[in-house]
Amino acid sequence: MAAQVLVIGNGGREHTLAWKLAQSNHVKQVLVTPGNAGTASSEKISNTDVSVSDHAALAQFCKEEKIEFVVVGPEAPLAAGIVGNLTSAGVRCFGPTAEAAQLESSKRFAKEFMDRHGIPTAQWRAFTKPEEACSFIMSADFPALVVKASGLAAGKGVIIAESKEEACKAVQEIMQDRAFGEAGETIVIEELLEGEEVSCLCFTDGRTVAPMPPAQDHKRLLDGDHGPNGGMGAYCPAPQVSKDLLLKIKDTILQKTVAGMQQEGVPYTGILYAGIMLTKNGPKVLEFNCRFGDPECQVILPLLKSDLYEVIQATLDGRLCTSLPVWHDNRAAVTVVMASKGYPGDYTKGVEITGFHEAQALGLEVFQAGTALKDGKVVTNGGRVLTVTAIQENLISALEEAKKGLAAIKFEGAIYRKDIGCRAIAFLQQPRGLTYKESGVDIAAGNMLVKKIKPLAKATSRPGCDVDLGGFAGLFDLKAAGFSDPLLACGTDGVGTKLKIAQQCHKHDTIGQDLVAMCVNDILAQGAEPLFFLDYFSCGKLDLNTTEAVVAGIAEACKKAGCALLGGETAEMPDMYPPGEYDLAGFAVGAMERDQKLPHLERITEGDAVIGVASSGLHSNGFSLVRKIIAKSSLQYSSPAPDGCGDQTLGDLLLTPTRIYSHSLLPVLRSGHVKAFAHITGGGLLENIPRVLPQKFGVDLDARTWRIPRIFSWLQQLGHLSEEEMARTFNCGIGAALVVSKDLTEQILQDIERHKEEAWVIGKVVACPEGSPRVKVKHLIESMQINGSVLENGTLKNHFSVQPKKARVAVLISGTGSNLQALIESTQAPSSSAHIVVVISNKAAVAGLDKAARAGIPTRVINHKLYKDRVAFDTAVDQVLEEFSTDIVCLAGFMRILSGPFVRKWNGKMLNIHPSLLPSFKGSNAHEQVLDAGVTVTGCTVHFVAEDVDAGQIVLQEAVPVKRGDTIETLSERVKLAEHKIFPSALQLVASGTVQLGENGKIRWVREE
């Protein structure tokens, strides 16, 4: 169904927003308030005079006109709290709340925020007294020449002085002469940054950041960047910002800002605009805006290939990551502002404007700003009157076309710049000798990295090696390390596709331990003490922060392993890796005395015990399969971890670092009692233990004897993996296996546990005829279902307190979420068998979402109007249910009929409550039917959902008497009280397994133990 949307504002930006929204097939009409002559009367765009400042009246207007959402153009309404007020009234509004909009409305807040979150910006100080500000300007150890009014000043509150005296004069104008009114009561004095200024904007839903092509505006009134600020034109994309640089700006500025606001409890939704200076030390933030820039909007939105309506809906629904905007490639846009004579000072209004049809005939877009209709003619009504926008294959062509439009549009006294885009064209045409850096290799960044990691490596020095990076090779003194007749052992490994998860989660600080562990655990199988480690880091573009985090993790892991980080190689290889990706390899060298070499094959005999040492989780193997399982499930790495895996995300759980065994197990190996040590790495249990056994032997293992972490059973169930696939791919909870004499088992177990490792006797060595499997694992799958239990002396013992698993419940609502509060309160009880993991609504800004938010329950909005049919909508709902690993679905006032495939999938797992004693009085008007029938008893029914409406098997019912004189309203209220009682009770019955839907489709009651 086509929608109506409302745009707030009256400038060229708002005309552009309306123009782009009107292109959507979802949109029937775009209303603009107050609008201008350009938005007054086109096919799908018209003006309205509803008040913007009276938020209550505005909300009422939106409800009466069935406005789908409101788009706020200028900054002042955002700072005044329009988003929060409309949202509270049930009207969807695109933009940040007043609290979030402080990034623009208070320069001081923005600077303090950037300092708190390490976002690069100019040095600064804030002042409320002019004499203190001037004193600081004269004494600062940096060029303190930028004077800003802290509050909103319509984009005019920044003065860039050419001298300290001029800066002090600006302070007087702002604070004493009150040039910008209350906005200048606090001022910010900033360092004058040098470089190219660009505008980097993004859509964000509070989590995901979707950058727009970078633009550059021309602030000064006159050619050559002279005269006062006026905002006279822009172009997009800005060639000065490469793809790699835009990615860096996204990660270090835009994403950091959104994440910082989330951390501070002020989620930021809408448009985030960062004005950035490209300095020799990297991009730095000049200012934030909380909306589209004007005139940047006029060159960015014409390049948007996606439907703007759909992008805004995805942003408001919190699902931007699934609907990222797409932009036109190989296109460029230039816009030139035509202003009234006298702007930005006094100017005349009412001057007729002509030439619109001629400009449009040239294929140009004319976005109007300061215009009005008078006697059927378009006349000037502001300083910046309109913008002429050209979209072509490149900037040079676009600028030439725009100039034709400037010649066609005519009004007396028109002023405009003739050099818009000149800096970009000069940049593109500038003959530059190629450099190594321009080819993609930044030697200076590499040197800076070495400087940063030198102290990290130095801290890993040990007897035999004093680490000092920078030489051609590293030295190790075996004699100084205490060896007399040593053998050397070496190993090399990587981390596999666990790296992909680290990169997608932007978590790089633990992957270094994986790399070190995979190598030193391998050489431990030879009985070797790790001596030194070398790392290899390769990428397409060196990111100092990422690389430093990885190497810091490697250095910390080397200290845990007792080896020196002796050296490494950082390879920056343009075009070899996509932006943001890197690869790792590690090399470990260790030594043991000749008589300590493992394995002792000649000593291994039938009946020897196999001791398993606990892993920390998946370690670093099998991740290609893990990623495939998760991709097919539609889960995100940001989804909650499975039950029993702690309060963390799925990504954090999967990135749990590999355990390093050298420090804890080397003393055990050196005792002489261990015959063999196997690192359970790639190939799992089946392929690694035979590597340390004589050919004639194998092992029999019993999976009931050790604790299997929940992550393995979760992956097995989600991926429907066979027992052999599990044992051949994963460690299944055993990170290392030791072969020992049966009579020494208890002593060695005590030694291992004394070194803070968890270990069990998990099997024995057996004779293995040729051609037989050398590793047999019994009871693996069934043991995965027993979380935290192990077999001791033939009986199951619980090694740690495990809470009974609670069923994960999703509640679907459409409004207030009738019964939602009762469900929330019942599941919060410690004795509950269920807990609510997500509330999903097909409508935004409804009261039920607020109830969930107050209870700390995640929410999702999936707007059914955006889907072509019920199946498509239900598929989107199902993806969220899978994301949250849902066990049971409850319908609480959910006003959508569910499709057959959805109902069949959740058969026996989906509950609904109906306000009558079924099978009587089915349908939506049950109370009316009850009163019409004249019955004396009605009630409510909780039932499993079936494909036929209100026809599913009944779980619980509660009778309610019908009183003489009852109305639909009075009867409804009493039935609701019964609903609040039995819906939670029915949920507990199903969640605990007491009530089930049997294979025959009938209710089955299971007696509780």
N, C-alpha and C positions, 0 to 999 in steps of 0.2 A: 504494500500500500504506500502510495506517494506521501511524503511528509512535508510539513511546514517547518522551517527553521527561522530563527531570528538572529540578525547580526546587529551588534551595538556599535555605533560610531558614525562619523560623517566624513571621513577622509578618503584619500585614494586607496589606502590599505583596506578599508571596509568595502569600497566598491569592488576591489579585486577579490576579496573573500566571497562576496555575494555572487560575482561573476563565475568563480570557480565552483561554488556550491550548486549554482543553477545548472551546471553541466551534468549533474548526477541524475540518473534515471530514478533514484530513490526520492528525489525532491520535487514536490509539486509547486512550492512557492517559497521564495526567500523574502522575508520582511526585513527592512533596515530601519533602525531608529537612531538618530533623527534622519540620517541619510543626506543625500544631496541631489542635484539635478540628474546625475548619472544613474542613481538608483531609484529614481522616482517612478518610472513607467516603462519598463521593458517587459518582455513576454512572461518571464518567471520571477522578476524582481520588482518590488514596490516598497514605498516608504510607509511608515506608521509613526504617529506622534505620541506613543506611549512614553511615560516618564521613565528615565533611566535611574534617577536618584531615589525614587520611591519604590523600594524593592518589593514591598508587599503588593502594591498595585501592579507592578511588573509581573510578579508571580501569578497574580490572578488573571492578568491578560494572557499569559502563556498557557494557562489551563483552559481558558475559554476558547482560545484560538487553536488549541491542541498542538502547541509548539513542541517539536521533537527534542530540540536542544537549542541553547543560546550560545552564540560565539561572541566573545567580548574582544573588540578590537583595541581600544586605547587602554592606557595604564591606570588612569584615575578611577574608573569603576572597580577595577581589580583591587586596588589599594583600599577602596571603600567597603570591601567585603561582599560584593555582589554575588560571587560564586557560592560562598557559604550560605548566604541568605536564600538564594534561589534553590540550592540543593536541599536545604532544610524544609523548604516549602514543597518539595517533590518535583522540582523542575531541573532537568539536566543542564549543566552549564559548563562550557569548555574554557578552562583557564585555571590558574592557581588560586587558592584561597588567599585572603588578606594576609594571613601569617606567612604563607609561602612567598607572596608577592613582595615581602620586605626586601628580597634580593634586589628589587628595583626601587621600591619606595623609600628605602633607607640605605644610603651609600655606606654609612657607618656599619649597619648590620651586615651588609654584603662583605665589607672588608674584614670584619671580625670573623665572619663565617669562613671566608677563604683561608684566613690564618689558622683557624681551628682544624681545617681539613686538608691543609697542605696543598691548596690550589694556587698555582703560580700567579702572582699579581705584583703590582708596583709597591714600593715602600710607601708608607703613609702614616698620617696622624690625624685625629679628629679634634676639633676645637669648638667651644661655645663662646669664647671671648676673643674679639678681634686682635687685641694687643698680644695675646699669647700666640695666636696664629702667625702674626707678622714676625714676632721674635723667632719662632721656629723656622720660618722661611729664610730669614737672614743667617741662621746658624746651622741649618741642616747640612749633613755631610753628603747629601745627594741633591741634584737639581730639583728643588721643591717648587715647581713652577705651575703645577696643575691645581686649580682651585675649583672645588665642586660644592654646590649646595647639596646637603645630604638628602633632602626630601625631593618630591616630584616637582619638576619645573618644566614640564612639557618638552623635554629633550633639549632645553636651552640652558640648563644650569651648570654648564662646564665652561670655565675660562682657562685657556692655555696661554700663559704669559711668556714674554720673551726675555724678561729680566726679573730679578727679585723685587725691584721697586714696582714693576707692573703687577706682579703677583700680590703685593701688599695693597695696591690700589683696588684689585679685584676683591680682596677680602673686605675692604671698606664698602664697596658697592653692594656686596651681597649681604653683609651683616648689619651695617649701619644705615645704608640707603635703602635696604630691603628690596633690592632689585627683583628678587624672586619670592618675596613675601615670606610666609612661614617656612617654606622649603629651605631657606638659608639660615634658620636659627642655629643649626649645627652645620659646620662646613668640614670637608675633608681636604687636606693638603696632600698631594701625591707627588711622587717622583715622576719627572718627565721621561717617558720611555721613547726610545728611538727605534724606528723600523716601519714596516708596512702594516697598516691597520685593516683588518678584515672582520666580517660579521659571520659568525658560525651559529646557526640555529638548529634546533632539533624538536621533534615531537617526543613527548615522554608521558607514560602512564603511571609514573612514580617508581617504576623499576626498569623497564626497557627504555633505551635511548635510541632514537632513529634520526641520525643527522640529515640535514638538508644540504644541498650543494652550497659551498661557501660563496658569499657575496662581498662586494665592497661598495660602500656608499661614499658620496662626495658631499661632505658636510658644509663646506664653505660656499658662500653665495656666488663668488666670482671665479672666472677662469684662473688656473694656476694655483688654486687653493688659497685665494685671498678673500678678504672681507669677513663679515660675521658668519656665525653658524646659521645654516638655513635648511640643510637637507635637500640638495638640488639634483640628485640623481643616483643611480646605482647600476651595477651590472652583475651578472651571475652566469657561469661560475667564475670565481677568481682564480686565475691560473697560478698565482703565487702560492696557493695551497695545494700541494700534491696529495695523492691518495694516502701516502704514508703519513704525511703531516696531519691530514684530516683525521686519520685513525688515532694518532697521538693526541690530538685535541679532544676527540671523543673520550678516550680512556682517562686522560689526566685532568680534564676540565669538566666536560659535560656529564659523563658518568659519575665522576667523583662528586659533583654538585648534587645530582639527583640522589645518590647513595647517602650523602651527608645529610640532606634534608630528611630522608627516611629515618636515619639514625637518630635525628633530633626530634622525631615524632611529628614532623610537619611534612607529610608526603607532598611532592610537587607534581602536578598534572597539568598538561597543556603544552604551551610553546616556551622553550627556554632559549634565550638569545644571549650569546656571549660576544661582546665586543672585544676583539683580541688584537694585541700588538705582536707582530712577528719580530722578536728581538734576536740579537745574535746569541742570546742564551736560551732561546726557545720561546714558544708562545706564552704570553702572559695576559691575564684578564684585565681589561680596562674598566669594564662595567658589565652588569647583567641587566637585561630587560626581560620582562615576563610576558611578552606578547610578540607578534610579528613587528618588525621594524617598518617604518614608512620613510623612504620608498623601497626598502629591500623586498617587502611583500610583493611588489609589482613586478619583480624580476624572478622571484623564487617560485611562486605558485604557477606561472605559465609553464614552468619546466616540470611540474608534477604530472606524471603519467597516470597515477592512481586516482581513484574517485575520492575527493576530499571528504565527502560525507562519510564514506566507509572508514577512512583513516581516523576521523574524529570519533566515530562510534567505537572503533576498536580501542582508542585511547581512553575514552570514558569507561569502557567495560573492563579495562585492565588487561586486555589481550593484544597489546600492540606487537608483542613478539611473534604472534601468529599472523599478523596482517601488516607487515612492514611496508611502508610506501615505496613505490617504484618511480624512478625519475627518467626523463628523456635523456638518452645519451647523445653526444655529438650535437647538442643544441646549446645556444647561448642567448641571453636576453639582456637588453639595455633599456633603461627607462630614463627619461629626461623630464625634470620638473619645469613647468612653465608657471611663473609667479607674477603677482601684481607689482606694478611699479611702486617702489617705496618699501617693499618687504625686505627685512623683517620688522621694519618700523611701521609708520602710518601708511596706509594705502587706500585707494578709492574702491568702492564696491559698485556693483550694478553695471559694469561695462559688458557689452554684448560680446559673446564668443561665437565664432563661425568656423567652418571647415571640418566638422566632425565626420560628415559623410565622405569627404575627400580622403581623410586620413584612414578611415576604415576601408575604403576602396583600395588603398595601398597595402592592405593586410595587416594594419597596425591596430593595437589595442589602446584606446584612450580611457584611462581611469580618472574619473573626476574627483575633486576634493572640495576646494572652496568655491562651489558653484551653487546656483539657485535658479529656479524657473520664475520668469517675470513676463507676463503677457505672452506666454507660449514660447519665449526665447530663453536660451541659457545665458546667464550673466555671471560675472565674477561675484564671489561672496566671501572671499578670504585671501590670505597671503599666498599660500601655495594653491594654485587654481586647479591644475590637472597634471597628469603625467602621460607622456607618449611612450609606449612600450613596443619594442620590435623584438621578434623572436626569429633567429636565423641559425645557420649552421655554425657560424663562428662570430666572435665579438666584432671583428672589423666590419663584416656584412651587416650585423645588427645595428651598429652605430650609424652606418650609412643610411639604412632604412629609417632609423629614428629621425635623422636630420630632415628627411623628406616630409615626415609628419609635422615637424616643427615649422616647416615652411607652409604647410597646408592650414594648420590651426592659427587663427588670428584673433587677437583682441588688443585694444589700444594699451600701450605701455608694457607689453609682455616682456619679461626678462627670463633668460635661461642660460645655462652654461653650454659652451660648444665643445668642451673637452672631456665630457663624461667617458670613462673607459680608457682615457689616454695612458694611464699608468700600466694598465693591463696590456695594452697594445705595445707600449715601449718594452715591457717585460718580455713579451712574446717575440718581438723583433730584435731584441738586443743580441748582438753577436757576442757569444761567450765561448772562450776556449774551454773545452771539456776538462773536468777534474775527476779525480778518483771518487770524490764525494758525490758528484753529480751522477756518476755511473752506479752509485748505490752503496759504496763502501766508505764509511766514516771513520778514518783513522783516529781523529781526535776523540770520538766517542769511545773507540777501543782503548785508547790510552787512559781516558777518564775511568773506564771500567777497571782496568788494572790497578789504578790508584785506589779505587774504592775497595777492591777485594784483597789487596795486599795484606792489610791487618787481619782479615778473616783467615787467610791462609797461614799467616805468621803464627796465629794462635793455635795451630795444629802441630807445631814443632814437637818433637819427641826425641828420646835418646837415639842417636844415629843420624838425625836430620834436623838441621836448623833452617826452616823454610824461608826463602827470600826470592819471591817471584821476580822475573825479569831477565834471567839468564837464558842461554841456549838450551841448557839441560839441567836436571836436578841430580844431586849426589846423595847417596845413602851409605853410611859407614856401618857395616854389619858387626864389626868387632865392637864398636862403641855401643851397639844395641845389645851386646851380651852374648852373641852367638860364637860357638867355637868350631863346629863342623856342620854348617848349615846346608840345607837344600832350599832352593827358591821355588816358590809356587806363584803362578800368575793367572789372572782371570780377567775376562772382559765381558761386558753386558750392556744392555740398554734398559729402557723402561717400557718399551712397547707403546701401545695406543692408550695407556693410562695417561700419557701426555696430552692426548686430545681432550680428555675430561678436565685436566688441570687448566688447559688453555681456555676451554669454554666456561669454566667456573672462575677464571681470572685468579686462580689460587696457585702460586708458584713456589711457596715457601717450604713445602713438604716433599716435593718430587725429587729433590736432591738426596734425601735420605733413602728413597727407593733405589736410586742409582748406586749409591755406595753399598747398600745392603745386598743388592743382587750380586755384586762383585765379591765383597769380603765373605759373604756366606758360602760362596762357591769355593774359595781357596781354603776356607775352614774345613771343607771336606777332605783336604789333604793333611789336616792337622796344623795348618800354617797360621802363624800370627800375622795379621795385616801390618805391613810396614809403611807403605806409601800408596798414594792414589793419584791418578791423573784423570782429568775430565775433558770431554770434547763437547762443546756447545756450538750448534750451527743454526743459522737463521737467515731469512731474506733481508731483514732490516733490524739492526741492533736497537733494542729498547733497553736503556740503562737500568730502569727500575725493575723490569722483569728479569733481566740477566743477573742483576745483583741479588735479587731474591732467590733465584735458583742456586747461585754459587754460595750464598750464605747458608742455604740448606745443606749443600754438599759439605761445606766446612764444618758445620755443627755435627753432621753425621760422622765425619772423619774423627772428630774428637770422641764421639761415643764408641767408635770402633777401635780407637787407639792407634790410628795411622795418620801419617802426615799428608796434607794436600800439597804435594810436591810441585805440581804444575798443571798446565792444561792448555787447551787451544780454543779460541773463540773465532769461529769462521762466519763472517758476514758475506752471504752469497746471494746477490740480487737475482730475482726471477726463479730461484730454486724453491722457495717456500712462499706460500700466501702470507699476506700481512697478519701479524700476530702469532704465527706458528714458528716452532723451533724444534730441534731434535737434540737428543743427548746420548752420549756413550761414555762409559767409564772403564778404567783399567786399574786393577789392584795387583800389587806385588806383595807377597808375604814370604815368611821363612819358618822352617822348623829344624831342629837338630835331626840329623840323619835317622836316629833311632826312634823318632817320634812321628815318622811319616804314617799317614793313614791312606787307605784302609789296611788292616792286618788280615788279608784274605786267608792266610794259612791258619789263622786262629778261629775263624768262624765255623761253627758246627751246628748241626740240626738241634733244635730245642733252645737255641739262644733267644733271649728276649729282645723285643723291639720296643724302645721307649720313644714316644712321640712328644715333641715339645710344641707348645701352643703357638699358633701364628697370631698376628694382630688383625687378621682379616684376609682379604683377597691377596695381599702383597702386590706383586706387579705382573701377574700372569693371567691370561684368559680374558683380557679386556676387550679384545675384538668381539668376543662372544657376548660379554656383558653389555657393550654398547649396542649390539644388535638386538638383544633382548629388550633393552630400554627403548630403543627407537621404535620397535614394533608395538610397544605398550602405550605409546603416546605420553609417557611420563617425561618430566623435566628434571634436570639435575637440581633444580631449586625446590622440587617437591619434598615433602617431609620424608624422613627415613622410615623404613618399615618398623612396625611395632617391635619392641625389644631391642632396638638398635640405638637408643638414646635420643635426646632432644637435639637433633641436627638435621641438616638437609641430606638428601640422597647423594648429592655430589660430595659433600664433606665425608660421608661414610665411605664412599668408594675410594676417596683419596687418602684414607688412613694409611700412613707410611709403613713400608715393609720393616719388619723387626730385624734388628742387627743382633746377631748371636755371639759375636767374637768375644766381647767383654765378659759375658756371663758363662759361656760354655767352654772357652779355651782352658780354664783351670780344670774342668772336668775331663776334657780330652787329654790334657797333659798328665792326668793321674795314672795313665797306662791301663785303665780298666775298660776303656771304650775300644771296641774292635773296628767299628766303622761309623761314619757320620754321613748322612745324606741330606743335602739341602733340597727341600721340596719346591722346585721352581717349575719352569715350563715343562709340561708333560705330567704334572700332578703326581699323585701317589703311585700311579701305575708304572711310570717310566723312570722315576728318579731313584727309588730304593734299589732296583736291580743294578744300578751303576756302581754300587759299592759291595756287591755280593759276588762270590764265586759262581761260575756258570751253572753249577749243579744245584744251587739253592734258590729258593724263593721265600716269600713271607705270606702268612695268613694274618689278616688284620680284622678286628671286630670293632665296627664303628660305634658300638654301644659303650665302648670303654673311654671315650674322650668327649669333651664338650665341643659341639659343632656350632660356631657362631650363627646367629639368625640370618645373616646376609646370604649364606649358602643355601639354606632351605628356601628362602625367599626367591632367589634366582632360579633354583630348580623348579619351583612351582610356577613361576611366571614364564619361564622358558620351556616348560615341559621337558626337561632334560633327563636323559636316561642315567642310570646308575654308572654305567661305564663312561659316559660323557663327563659326568661330574668328577669321577676319580681320575680321568686322564687329563682334564683341563685345569682343575683347581686343587689347592692344597687341602680344602675341606676342613680347615682348622688345625692342621699339622704343618708347622713351618720347617721342622727338621726332625729327622729320625735317627736314633742311635741304636746300634747293635751291641749288646752286652751279654755277659754270662748270666744265666738265670739266677745263680746264687748271689750275684752282686747287685741285683735289681734294686732292692730297697735302699742300699747304700748310695747308689748313683742317683736315684730319685731324690733322696734327701739332699745330696750335693747340688743337684739342679735347682731344687726349690729354695735352697739357702742362697742361691744367686738370683732369686726373685723371678724365676721362670716357672710357668705352670707346665706340668708334665704328667704323663700317664704311661702305664704299660699297655700298649695297644695291639700287640700280637707277638708272633714268634717266627723263628726261622724254620722252614720245612724243606724237605727234599723236593726237588722239582724235576720231574722227568722231561726229557727234551720235547719241545713242542707244546708244553703246558704253560698256562699263564703264570708268570713269576710273581705276580701280586694278586691276591684275592682279598677283596674287602667285603665282609659280610655286614648285612643290616644297615647299609649306608643311608638309603632313602628313608627307611622307617625311623632311623636315629635322628634324622634332620627334623623330624616332627616333635622330638622331645627336647625342647630348648633348655639347655643348662643341666641335663641329667646325664650321669655316667654309670657304668656297670661296675660294682665292686662286690667280689665274692658271690657273684651270681644274682645279686639284687640291685635294683635301681636306687641310687642315692642322689639327692639333689645337692650339688656342690655350692650353690648360692641361691639366695632367696629370689624366686621368680614370681612376679605378679601374674595372675591368670590373664591371658590375652583378652583384651576388650575388643568387641566388634567395632569397626570403624564405620560411622554412620554419616551419610550425607542427607541433608534436608532440602527439599525443593519447595520454593515459595513463589508467590506472585504479588504479595502485598504485605499485610501486617504479619503474615506467617502465623495464622491461627494455630494454636497448640505449640508453636515453636518455643515459647518461654517455658512451658511445662516440660517439654522434652529437654531443654537446656538444663533446667534445675534438677531433673531426675538423673541425668547422665553425669552431673557433677558430683553426685554422692559417691563416696569411696567404694561402696558395695555394688555400684552399677556394673553391669556386664557390657556396657556400651559407652562410647564417647563420640561426640559429634566432631568430625574433622573438617567439614566445609558446609556452608549454606549457599545454595545456588538460586538466583532469582532470574526470571525472564524480564524483569523490569528494574530499572535503576532507581535509586533514591527512595526506596520504600522502607517502611518502618521495621520490617523484619530484618533488613540488613543492619540497621542500627542496633537491634537486639543482639544479633550475632557479634557485631563489633565490640559491644560493651562486655560480652562474655569472652572476648579474645579469640573468637572462632573465625578462621579465614572465610572470606566471601568471594563469590564470583557472580558477575552479571553477564548473561548470555541473551541478547536481545533477539527474540524469535522473529522480529520483523526483517532481520538481515539475512534470513535463510529462505531459500526458494520453496521448501516444503517441510513437512513434519519430520521426515526421515533425516534431512540435513541438520535440522535443529537438534533432534535427539542425538545425532552422532556427535555434535559439539558438546552436548551435556555429558555424554558417555565418556568423552576424552577427559573431561575434568574429573569424573568419578574414578577413572583409571589413574589419573595423576595422583589422587589422594588415597589410592589403594582401598577403595570403599568396599565394605562387606554388605551393608544394608542401606537401602534408600527409603526415606520417609517422605510422603507427600503431605505437606501442611499448608493447605490453601493454595495448592498449585493449580492454576486455572488453564492448563493446556492438556489436550488429549494426546496421550503418548502413542507412538507408532508401534505396530506389531513386532518388528525386529527388536526394538528396545525392550518391550514388555517380556518377550520370550527370553532375551538374554538375562534379565533380572528376575526371572520367574523364581518364586520362593524366597526372594531377597528384597522385595519391595512392598511396603505397607502403606495403606491409605485409611483414613477414617471418614465414615459417612454419617450424616446426622439423622439416621433412622435405624430401626431394627430390621436390617436386611433379612430376607430378600424383599420385604415390603418397602414401598415408597423410594424407588431408585430415582436417580437423576438429580438435577440441580435445584429443584424447587421442593425438596422433601417436606419442609415444614408446612408449606401451603397445601400439599397433598394430604398431610396428616389432619390438618384442621378441616379440610373439605370432607374427608372420609368420616369424621366424627368419632374416631377411635379415642379410647381413654388412656392408652399407654403408647409411648413412642420411646426413643432413646438414641443410642449411637452404636456404631459397629466398626471395629478395626478388622480389616481383612487384607489378605494378600491381593495384589493387583493382578488382574487377568485381562485378556484382550477385550472381552466384553465389559462394558461399563458396570461397575458395582456388582460384579458377578464372581469375584474371587472367593477363595475359602475363608471362612470366618475364624478369627483368632479369639476375640473377646467382644462381649456386648454388655451394655449397661442400660437398664430401663429407666425411663423418666416419665412421671405421670403427666397427662395433659389436663390442665385445670380449666374449670369453667371460666369463660371470659378471656382465655389466652389469645394473644395476637401472635403474628409471626415473630415480632421482636421479643416478646416476653418468653415465648417458648424457646426461641433460639438461645437466649441468655442461659436458661437452665440446662439446655442440652450441651452448651459449651462447657459448663462446669463438669459435666460427666465426661466430656471428651478429654479435658485436661487431666482427668483421673485415669482413664483406661488406656489412652494412647501410650503414655510412658510405661504402663504396666505391660501392655502387649509388646512394646519394643524390648523390654527386659526379658520376656519369655522367649522371644525369637533370638535375641543376642546371646542368651545363655545356652541356647540349643535345646531348651525344654520343649519348645514348639517348633516343629519342622513341617515343611510341605513334602509329603512322601512322593515316591516315584509314581504312585497311582493317582497323584493329583489331589489326595485327601490330606487333611490335617493329621499329623502324627505327634502324639505327646510322648516325650521321652522322660522316664522317671529319673530325677536327679539323684546322684550318689549321696 
